[in-house]
Amino acid sequence: MRGLGVSPGVSIGPAQVSDAGEIAVPDYRLEPEGIAAETERFDAAVALSLKQLRKLKGKAGTLPNAAAEEVGYLLDAHLAMLSNSRLVRGVRRRITEERMNAERGVQLEIAQIGESFAAMADAYLRARIDDIRVVGARLLRNLTKTPYSALAQMPEGSIILAEELSPADTALMDPRRIAGFATVLGGADSHTAIMARALNLPAVLGVAGLLGGLKPDATVIIDGSAGVVVIDPAPATVARYEARRDVIAEERRQLGRLRRLPAVTRDGTEVLLQANLELPREVQQAINAGAQGLGLVRTEFLYMNRPDLPDEDEQYETYRQLIRGMEGKPITIRTLDIGGDKLAGPFAAHFENEGGNPALGLRAIRLVLKERRLLDAQLAAILRAGVEGPVRILLPMISSLSELRLVRDAMLQTVRRLKRRGVAIADPLPPLGVMIEVPGAALAADALAGEADFFSIGTNDLIQYTLAIDRGDEQVAHLYNPLHPAVLRLIQFAIEAALRARIPVGICGEMAGDPRFTALLLGLGIRDLSMAPGNIARVKQRIRSLDIIAASQRARAVMDQVDEGRIASLVDDFNDVA
């Protein structure tokens, strides 16, 4: 089966089909004034479930005819069960008449329908209760936002196969137990894919028909480089992929020898190579890869897979340990970037009534400016941890100068509060930087550069927003193009604005970790790249083969082009020659 190879490498092991495990269902009685809101919450879960099923049906259309027809019938049945069916009407009645919360209503309604089906004489119809339970589990998952906690208990060497995995689900994976994973849904630049690369787990997303007819513990091969999943492989196929896995391991050993060598071009230009950090356990991985710092610490891990919010002290302790772990190397901590494809339990209430496109809603800097307690606690924790070593603060999803000013005011207020308490803080204060990941920020880069202390260009969202492509949707993944001329012009505009203002500028998106783009980015003026630790050696190898003058000339030639194909040819030809 073919999909999107999102994290390179080969893994071979027993298949484990992931479901949500046992879902904890709350049971409480509603106040009369809460009935309308609860009905609205249930309707939103039904709408989300319908959306998920339609997406699955669209994906099933790429299967061979017979399989597509069979899966289509099944998904049509599931869609019908959520379209003003007995299940949906029954839950609404329980909410309005019995003042029962939606989750308990779904649970009881499924049990009652199950009794009716069990009494039927027709064996085929009796078996359809399994479909009702599957649909009910989907509703409960969407109502409770339950993560795939069962991942933590998988046998060693497991290959996870699932319909979809969120970044929070992926964060639960222990690479010592999980060998790789594949899903039916998901895009190459989704946050789940980024997490897979950070954990060095071979992964393939967007695989149609992945879960059909699987035998328990079937052997599965994941080729995250080629985007291939092989189920029940023949012995010869297993031997071929084992040999390929050995070749990849040898290549990694060869690249590992670059660890102590500097990232310097042939004509003596130094480049700062830093690591993006998804989870605290990656610190040692970053050090082993030769990272010169942490150019992007994504702090969302603190908020995932838990029902409560981390307080200032917990955050301070986490940041302090990260700074100490990096032994004096610089660290850039990004403030909370929850929303879009990154949801966490404590924020469920914020996103229950969100519109059809959460990527454009209340996320990242917008959320923490609305809920100042989130921002204040995080700023205080970073300021306190900054006593331990060099740290910078990075603001995600900035789209206007006013947002930057509001955060700077909040930081100064926090400084005054901490000083009144007699708490030691970083001195001087950490630089306050802006992520350039919204087209509006790139176009306003001149104004932002006048007040920001540094820029970090987040190419993942910048591409998504510029090209109007959901980077987590495998159906439009082929349109996600870092070499689109509009994307390159926005990157160039932001770089030149930073250079004119004489503030540091780097790239922390996935483009930074792809050697294909290294020469272009350096030619445009970038001297700071931050990436998944596993990519550092390959990018360093590319840097050490480059001449910066030639790279600059090729970058100018690229920026003169308007055709994506011509741009790709110029980039790839230069890489081949070099």
C-alpha positions as CSV (number, residue, x, y, z in Angstrom):
1,M,0.0,0.0,0.0
2,R,1.2,3.5,-0.8
3,G,0.8,6.7,1.2
4,L,2.9,9.7,2.2
5,G,6.3,8.9,3.6
6,V,6.6,11.5,6.4
7,S,9.5,10.1,8.5
8,P,12.3,8.2,6.9
9,G,13.6,4.7,7.8
10,V,12.4,1.1,7.7
11,S,10.7,-0.8,10.5
12,I,9.5,-4.4,10.6
13,G,7.2,-5.7,13.3
14,P,3.8,-7.0,14.5
15,A,0.8,-4.8,13.6
16,Q,-1.1,-3.3,16.5
17,V,-4.4,-1.6,15.4
18,S,-4.9,1.4,17.7
19,D,-8.2,2.3,19.1
20,A,-9.0,4.7,21.9
21,G,-9.1,1.9,24.5
22,E,-11.6,2.3,27.4
23,I,-13.2,5.7,27.2
24,A,-14.0,7.3,30.5
25,V,-17.6,8.5,30.3
26,P,-18.7,11.2,32.7
27,D,-22.2,11.0,34.2
28,Y,-23.9,14.1,35.6
29,R,-27.3,15.8,35.6
30,L,-27.8,19.0,33.7
31,E,-29.3,22.2,35.1
32,P,-32.3,23.4,33.1
33,E,-30.3,26.4,31.7
34,G,-27.5,24.0,30.5
35,I,-29.7,21.9,28.2
36,A,-29.4,24.0,25.1
37,A,-25.6,24.2,25.4
38,E,-25.3,20.5,25.9
39,T,-27.5,19.8,22.9
40,E,-25.3,22.1,20.9
41,R,-22.2,20.3,22.1
42,F,-23.6,16.9,21.1
43,D,-24.6,18.3,17.7
44,A,-21.0,19.6,17.2
45,A,-19.7,16.1,18.0
46,V,-22.1,14.6,15.5
47,A,-21.1,17.1,12.9
48,L,-17.4,16.4,13.5
49,S,-18.0,12.6,13.3
50,L,-19.9,13.1,10.0
51,K,-17.0,15.1,8.7
52,Q,-14.5,12.4,9.7
53,L,-16.5,9.7,8.0
54,R,-16.9,11.7,4.8
55,K,-13.2,12.2,4.7
56,L,-12.7,8.5,5.1
57,K,-15.1,7.8,2.3
58,G,-13.3,10.1,0.0
59,K,-10.0,8.3,0.9
60,A,-11.6,4.9,0.3
61,G,-12.4,6.0,-3.3
62,T,-8.7,5.5,-4.2
63,L,-8.9,1.8,-3.4
64,P,-9.4,-0.9,-6.0
65,N,-13.0,-1.1,-7.3
66,A,-14.3,-4.0,-5.2
67,A,-12.6,-2.8,-2.0
68,A,-13.8,0.8,-2.6
69,E,-17.4,-0.4,-3.0
70,E,-17.3,-2.6,0.1
71,V,-15.7,0.1,2.3
72,G,-18.1,2.7,0.8
73,Y,-21.1,0.6,1.8
74,L,-19.8,0.3,5.4
75,L,-19.1,4.1,5.7
76,D,-22.5,4.9,4.2
77,A,-24.1,2.8,6.9
78,H,-22.1,4.7,9.5
79,L,-23.1,8.0,8.0
80,A,-26.7,7.0,8.1
81,M,-26.4,6.1,11.8
82,L,-25.5,9.8,12.5
83,S,-28.1,11.4,10.2
84,N,-31.2,12.0,12.3
85,S,-31.1,8.3,13.2
86,R,-32.6,6.5,16.2
87,L,-29.2,6.9,18.0
88,V,-29.0,10.7,17.4
89,R,-32.7,11.3,18.2
90,G,-32.5,9.1,21.4
91,V,-29.4,11.0,22.7
92,R,-31.1,14.4,22.1
93,R,-34.2,13.2,23.9
94,R,-32.1,12.0,26.9
95,I,-30.4,15.4,27.1
96,T,-33.6,17.5,26.9
97,E,-36.1,15.3,28.8
98,E,-33.8,13.5,31.3
99,R,-31.3,16.3,31.6
100,M,-28.5,13.8,31.0
101,N,-25.0,14.8,29.8
102,A,-24.3,13.8,26.1
103,E,-21.6,11.2,26.8
104,R,-23.9,9.2,29.2
105,G,-26.8,9.6,26.8
106,V,-24.7,8.0,24.0
107,Q,-23.6,5.2,26.2
108,L,-27.2,4.3,27.4
109,E,-28.7,4.7,23.9
110,I,-26.2,2.3,22.4
111,A,-26.9,-0.2,25.2
112,Q,-30.6,0.0,24.5
113,I,-30.2,-0.3,20.7
114,G,-27.9,-3.3,21.4
115,E,-30.7,-5.1,23.3
116,S,-33.1,-4.6,20.4
117,F,-30.5,-5.9,17.9
118,A,-29.7,-8.9,20.1
119,A,-33.3,-10.0,20.0
120,M,-33.5,-10.1,16.2
121,A,-33.8,-13.5,14.6
122,D,-31.6,-12.6,11.6
123,A,-27.9,-13.3,12.4
124,Y,-26.7,-10.6,9.9
125,L,-28.9,-7.9,11.5
126,R,-27.8,-9.0,15.0
127,A,-24.2,-8.5,14.0
128,R,-24.9,-4.9,13.0
129,I,-24.7,-3.8,16.6
130,D,-20.9,-3.8,16.2
131,D,-21.3,-1.0,13.7
132,I,-23.5,0.9,16.1
133,R,-20.8,0.5,18.8
134,V,-18.1,1.7,16.4
135,V,-20.1,4.8,15.6
136,G,-20.9,5.4,19.3
137,A,-17.2,5.1,20.2
138,R,-16.4,7.7,17.5
139,L,-19.0,10.1,19.1
140,L,-17.6,9.4,22.6
141,R,-14.1,10.1,21.4
142,N,-15.1,13.4,19.9
143,L,-17.2,14.4,22.9
144,T,-14.5,13.5,25.5
145,K,-11.4,14.3,23.2
146,T,-9.9,11.1,24.5
147,P,-6.3,10.5,23.4
148,Y,-5.0,7.1,22.3
149,S,-3.6,6.3,25.8
150,A,-3.5,2.6,24.9
151,L,-0.3,3.4,22.9
152,A,1.7,3.4,26.1
153,Q,0.9,-0.3,26.7
154,M,1.9,-1.7,23.2
155,P,4.3,-4.7,23.1
156,E,7.9,-3.9,22.2
157,G,8.6,-3.6,18.5
158,S,5.0,-2.8,17.6
159,I,3.9,-1.2,14.4
160,I,0.9,1.1,15.1
161,L,-1.8,1.1,12.5
162,A,-4.7,3.6,13.0
163,E,-7.3,5.6,11.2
164,E,-5.7,8.9,12.5
165,L,-3.2,9.9,15.2
166,S,-3.1,13.3,16.8
167,P,0.1,15.0,17.9
168,A,-0.9,14.2,21.4
169,D,-1.3,10.5,20.5
170,T,2.1,10.5,18.9
171,A,3.7,12.1,22.0
172,L,2.7,9.0,24.0
173,M,4.8,6.8,21.8
174,D,8.0,5.4,23.3
175,P,10.5,4.7,20.5
176,R,11.9,1.9,22.7
177,R,8.6,0.1,22.3
178,I,7.0,1.5,19.1
179,A,9.0,0.7,15.9
180,G,6.9,2.9,13.5
181,F,3.3,3.7,12.5
182,A,0.9,4.3,9.6
183,T,-2.5,5.9,9.4
184,V,-5.3,6.3,6.9
185,L,-5.5,10.0,7.3
186,G,-2.9,12.8,7.7
187,G,-0.5,15.0,5.7
188,A,3.2,15.1,5.3
189,D,3.6,18.4,7.1
190,S,1.0,17.9,9.8
191,H,2.2,18.2,13.4
192,T,1.8,14.4,13.8
193,A,4.4,14.0,10.9
194,I,6.7,16.5,12.6
195,M,6.4,14.6,15.9
196,A,7.3,11.3,14.1
197,R,10.4,12.9,12.6
198,A,11.4,14.2,16.0
199,L,11.1,10.7,17.5
200,N,12.9,9.1,14.6
201,L,10.0,6.8,14.0
202,P,9.5,5.6,10.4
203,A,5.9,6.7,9.5
204,V,3.6,6.7,6.5
205,L,0.3,8.7,6.5
206,G,-2.6,8.8,4.1
207,V,-2.8,5.1,3.3
208,A,-6.1,4.1,1.8
209,G,-7.5,0.7,2.9
210,L,-4.9,0.3,5.6
211,L,-7.2,-1.2,8.2
212,G,-9.1,-3.6,5.9
213,G,-8.9,-7.3,6.7
214,L,-6.0,-7.2,9.0
215,K,-5.1,-10.4,10.8
216,P,-4.1,-10.0,14.5
217,D,-0.3,-9.5,15.0
218,A,0.3,-9.6,11.2
219,T,3.8,-8.7,10.2
220,V,4.0,-5.2,8.8
221,I,6.8,-3.3,7.0
222,I,6.9,0.5,7.2
223,D,9.1,2.3,4.7
224,G,8.9,5.9,5.7
225,S,11.3,7.0,3.0
226,A,9.3,5.6,0.0
227,G,5.9,5.9,1.6
228,V,5.1,2.2,1.4
229,V,3.4,-0.2,3.9
230,V,3.6,-3.9,3.3
231,I,1.2,-6.2,5.2
232,D,1.9,-10.0,5.5
233,P,5.1,-9.7,3.4
234,A,6.7,-12.8,1.9
235,P,10.0,-14.0,3.4
236,A,12.0,-12.6,0.4
237,T,10.3,-9.2,0.9
238,V,11.2,-9.2,4.6
239,A,14.9,-10.1,3.7
240,R,15.0,-7.3,1.1
241,Y,13.8,-4.7,3.6
242,E,16.0,-6.0,6.4
243,A,19.0,-5.4,4.0
244,R,17.7,-1.9,3.3
245,R,17.3,-1.2,7.0
246,D,21.0,-2.2,7.5
247,V,22.1,0.2,4.7
248,I,20.2,3.1,6.3
249,A,21.8,2.3,9.7
250,E,25.2,2.4,8.0
251,E,24.5,5.7,6.4
252,R,23.5,7.1,9.7
253,R,26.7,5.9,11.3
254,Q,28.7,7.6,8.5
255,L,26.8,10.9,9.0
256,G,27.4,10.6,12.8
257,R,31.1,11.2,12.1
258,L,30.2,14.8,11.2
259,R,29.0,15.5,14.7
260,R,32.2,17.2,15.9
261,L,32.9,19.0,12.6
262,P,31.8,22.6,12.2
263,A,28.9,23.6,9.9
264,V,31.1,25.8,7.6
265,T,30.9,26.2,3.8
266,R,33.9,25.6,1.6
267,D,34.6,29.4,1.5
268,G,34.4,29.8,5.3
269,T,30.9,30.9,6.1
270,E,29.6,29.6,9.4
271,V,26.1,28.4,9.8
272,L,24.4,27.9,13.2
273,L,22.6,24.5,13.3
274,Q,20.1,24.0,16.1
275,A,17.5,21.5,17.0
276,N,13.7,21.7,17.3
277,L,12.5,20.1,20.5
278,E,9.1,18.4,20.7
279,L,9.5,16.5,24.0
280,P,12.0,16.8,26.8
281,R,13.4,13.4,26.2
282,E,14.9,14.7,22.9
283,V,17.6,16.8,24.7
284,Q,20.2,14.1,24.7
285,Q,19.3,13.3,21.0
286,A,20.0,16.9,20.1
287,I,23.3,16.9,22.0
288,N,24.3,13.6,20.3
289,A,23.5,15.1,16.9
290,G,25.8,18.0,17.5
291,A,23.1,20.7,17.8
292,Q,24.5,24.1,18.8
293,G,21.4,25.0,20.7
294,L,17.6,24.5,20.7
295,G,16.2,26.9,18.0
296,L,12.6,26.0,18.8
297,V,11.2,24.4,22.0
298,R,7.6,23.6,21.3
299,T,6.0,23.9,24.7
300,E,2.7,22.2,23.8
301,F,4.0,18.9,25.4
302,L,3.4,20.4,28.8
303,Y,-0.4,20.7,28.1
304,M,-1.0,17.3,26.3
305,N,-2.6,14.2,27.6
306,R,-3.7,15.8,30.9
307,P,-7.0,17.3,32.2
308,D,-5.4,20.3,34.0
309,L,-3.0,23.2,33.2
310,P,0.7,23.2,34.2
311,D,1.3,26.0,36.7
312,E,4.2,28.5,36.8
313,D,6.3,26.3,39.0
314,E,5.9,23.2,36.9
315,Q,6.8,25.1,33.8
316,Y,9.8,26.7,35.5
317,E,11.2,23.4,36.6
318,T,10.8,21.9,33.0
319,Y,12.5,24.9,31.3
320,R,15.2,24.9,34.0
321,Q,16.0,21.3,33.3
322,L,16.1,21.9,29.5
323,I,18.5,24.8,29.9
324,R,20.8,22.8,32.2
325,G,20.6,19.8,29.9
326,M,21.9,21.9,27.0
327,E,25.0,22.9,29.1
328,G,25.1,26.6,28.3
329,K,24.0,26.4,24.6
330,P,21.2,28.9,23.7
331,I,17.6,27.9,23.9
332,T,14.6,29.5,22.2
333,I,11.3,28.8,23.9
334,R,8.1,29.3,21.9
335,T,5.1,30.3,23.9
336,L,2.0,28.1,23.8
337,D,0.8,27.2,20.2
338,I,-2.3,25.2,20.8
339,G,-5.0,25.1,18.1
340,G,-5.3,23.8,14.6
341,D,-4.1,20.2,14.6
342,K,-2.6,20.6,18.1
343,L,-5.3,20.2,20.7
344,A,-4.9,19.4,24.3
345,G,-7.4,18.3,27.0
346,P,-7.3,21.4,29.2
347,F,-8.4,23.6,26.3
348,A,-11.4,21.5,25.2
349,A,-13.9,24.3,26.2
350,H,-12.1,26.8,24.0
351,F,-12.6,24.8,20.8
352,E,-16.0,23.2,21.3
353,N,-17.8,25.9,19.3
354,E,-15.0,26.6,16.9
355,G,-15.9,27.2,13.3
356,G,-15.1,25.0,10.3
357,N,-11.4,26.0,10.1
358,P,-9.6,25.9,13.5
359,A,-6.3,26.9,11.8
360,L,-7.9,30.4,11.4
361,G,-9.5,30.5,14.8
362,L,-8.5,31.1,18.4
363,R,-5.0,29.6,18.6
364,A,-1.4,30.4,19.6
365,I,-0.8,34.1,20.5
366,R,-4.5,34.9,20.1
367,L,-5.5,32.4,22.7
368,V,-2.9,33.4,25.3
369,L,-3.6,37.1,24.9
370,K,-7.3,36.4,25.5
371,E,-6.5,34.2,28.5
372,R,-3.7,36.2,30.0
373,R,-3.2,33.8,32.9
374,L,-1.7,31.3,30.4
375,L,0.7,33.9,29.0
376,D,1.7,35.4,32.4
377,A,2.5,31.9,33.9
378,Q,4.6,31.0,30.9
379,L,6.5,34.3,30.8
380,A,7.2,34.1,34.5
381,A,8.5,30.5,34.2
382,I,10.8,31.4,31.3
383,L,12.1,34.6,33.1
384,R,12.9,32.6,36.2
385,A,14.5,29.7,34.2
386,G,16.6,32.3,32.3
387,V,18.9,32.6,35.4
388,E,20.3,29.1,34.4
389,G,21.5,30.0,30.9
390,P,20.9,31.9,27.6
391,V,17.2,31.8,26.6
392,R,15.0,33.6,24.1
393,I,11.2,33.9,23.9
394,L,9.5,33.2,20.5
395,L,5.9,34.3,19.8
396,P,3.9,32.1,17.4
397,M,1.2,33.2,14.9
398,I,1.9,37.0,15.2
399,S,0.0,38.9,12.5
400,S,0.3,42.5,13.7
401,L,2.6,44.8,15.5
402,S,0.0,45.4,18.2
403,E,0.2,41.7,19.3
404,L,4.0,42.0,19.8
405,R,3.5,45.2,21.8
406,L,0.9,43.5,24.0
407,V,3.2,40.6,24.8
408,R,6.1,43.0,25.6
409,D,3.9,44.9,28.0
410,A,2.8,41.6,29.6
411,M,6.5,40.6,30.0
412,L,7.4,43.9,31.6
413,Q,4.4,43.6,34.0
414,T,5.6,40.0,34.9
415,V,9.1,41.3,35.5
416,R,7.8,43.9,38.0
417,R,5.7,41.3,39.7
418,L,8.6,38.9,40.1
419,K,10.9,41.6,41.3
420,R,8.4,42.6,44.0
421,R,8.4,39.0,45.1
422,G,12.2,39.0,45.3
423,V,12.5,36.2,42.6
424,A,15.7,36.0,40.6
425,I,15.1,36.4,36.9
426,A,17.2,36.5,33.7
427,D,19.5,39.6,33.4
428,P,19.4,41.0,30.8
429,L,15.9,40.1,29.9
430,P,15.4,37.4,27.2
431,P,15.2,38.7,23.6
432,L,11.6,38.6,22.4
433,G,11.2,37.3,18.9
434,V,8.5,36.8,16.3
435,M,7.6,33.7,14.2
436,I,7.0,34.7,10.7
437,E,4.4,32.1,9.7
438,V,1.4,34.3,8.6
439,P,1.6,36.0,5.2
440,G,0.5,39.2,6.9
441,A,3.5,39.1,9.2
442,A,5.9,38.5,6.3
443,L,4.4,41.5,4.4
444,A,4.6,43.6,7.6
445,A,8.2,42.3,8.4
446,D,9.7,45.9,8.1
447,A,7.4,47.1,10.9
448,L,7.9,44.0,13.0
449,A,11.7,44.1,12.6
450,G,11.7,47.6,14.1
451,E,10.4,46.2,17.5
452,A,11.2,42.5,17.5
453,D,14.6,41.3,18.8
454,F,14.8,38.5,16.2
455,F,12.8,36.6,13.5
456,S,12.3,32.9,13.2
457,I,10.5,31.9,10.0
458,G,8.0,29.0,10.5
459,T,7.8,27.7,6.9
460,N,5.2,25.0,7.8
461,D,2.3,27.4,8.5
462,L,3.6,30.0,6.2
463,I,3.2,27.6,3.2
464,Q,-0.2,26.4,4.5
465,Y,-1.6,29.9,4.9
466,T,-0.1,31.3,1.7
467,L,-1.3,28.4,-0.5
468,A,-4.6,27.8,1.4
469,I,-3.8,24.2,2.0
470,D,-4.6,22.1,5.1
471,R,-1.2,20.5,5.7
472,G,-2.9,17.7,7.7
473,D,-5.1,16.7,4.8
474,E,-3.6,14.0,2.6
475,Q,-6.1,14.8,-0.2
476,V,-4.4,18.1,-0.9
477,A,-0.9,17.2,0.3
478,H,0.5,17.2,-3.3
479,L,-0.3,21.0,-3.5
480,Y,1.9,21.8,-0.5
481,N,4.9,23.2,-2.2
482,P,7.8,25.0,-0.4
483,L,9.1,26.2,-3.8
484,H,6.0,28.0,-4.8
485,P,7.2,31.5,-5.9
486,A,4.7,33.2,-3.5
487,V,6.2,31.3,-0.6
488,L,9.8,32.1,-1.6
489,R,9.0,35.8,-2.0
490,L,7.5,36.0,1.5
491,I,10.6,34.3,2.9
492,Q,12.9,36.6,1.0
493,F,10.9,39.7,2.2
494,A,11.2,38.6,5.8
495,I,14.9,37.8,5.6
496,E,15.7,41.2,3.9
497,A,13.6,43.1,6.5
498,A,15.6,41.4,9.3
499,L,18.9,42.0,7.7
500,R,18.1,45.7,7.2
501,A,17.1,46.1,10.8
502,R,20.2,44.1,11.8
503,I,18.3,41.5,13.9
504,P,19.0,37.8,13.8
505,V,16.8,35.7,11.4
506,G,16.6,32.0,11.1
507,I,14.4,29.2,9.8
508,C,12.7,26.8,12.2
509,G,10.2,25.1,9.8
510,E,10.6,21.8,8.1
511,M,12.4,23.4,5.1
512,A,15.4,24.0,7.5
513,G,15.9,20.2,7.9
514,D,15.7,19.3,4.2
515,P,19.1,19.3,2.5
516,R,17.3,20.0,-0.8
517,F,16.6,23.6,0.3
518,T,19.9,24.3,2.2
519,A,21.7,26.0,-0.6
520,L,18.7,28.2,-1.5
521,L,18.1,29.3,2.1
522,L,21.8,30.1,2.6
523,G,21.8,32.0,-0.7
524,L,18.9,34.1,0.5
525,G,20.9,35.2,3.6
526,I,19.9,32.6,6.3
527,R,22.8,31.6,8.7
528,D,20.6,30.0,11.4
529,L,18.7,26.7,10.7
530,S,16.8,24.8,13.4
531,M,15.4,21.3,12.6
532,A,14.7,17.8,14.0
533,P,17.9,16.4,15.5
534,G,17.9,13.5,13.1
535,N,18.3,15.9,10.1
536,I,21.3,17.9,11.5
537,A,24.0,15.6,10.0
538,R,22.5,15.6,6.5
539,V,22.2,19.4,6.5
540,K,25.7,19.8,7.8
541,Q,27.0,17.5,5.1
542,R,25.3,19.7,2.5
543,I,26.6,23.0,4.0
544,R,30.2,21.7,4.0
545,S,29.9,21.0,0.3
546,L,28.7,24.5,-0.6
547,D,30.3,27.7,-1.8
548,I,28.2,30.5,-0.4
549,I,28.9,32.8,-3.4
550,A,27.6,30.2,-5.8
551,A,24.6,29.6,-3.6
552,S,23.8,33.3,-3.6
553,Q,24.0,33.5,-7.3
554,R,21.7,30.5,-7.7
555,A,19.2,32.0,-5.2
556,R,19.1,35.2,-7.2
557,A,18.4,33.1,-10.3
558,V,15.6,31.2,-8.5
559,M,14.0,34.4,-7.3
560,D,13.8,35.7,-10.9
561,Q,11.5,32.8,-11.8
562,V,7.7,32.6,-11.8
563,D,7.2,29.0,-12.7
564,E,7.3,26.3,-10.0
565,G,8.7,23.7,-12.3
566,R,11.6,25.9,-13.4
567,I,12.3,26.8,-9.8
568,A,12.5,23.2,-8.8
569,S,14.8,22.4,-11.7
570,L,17.2,25.3,-10.7
571,V,17.3,24.1,-7.1
572,D,17.8,20.4,-7.9
573,D,20.3,21.0,-10.7
574,F,22.4,23.1,-8.3
575,N,22.3,20.3,-5.7
576,D,23.3,17.7,-8.3
577,V,26.2,19.7,-9.5
578,A,27.4,20.6,-6.0
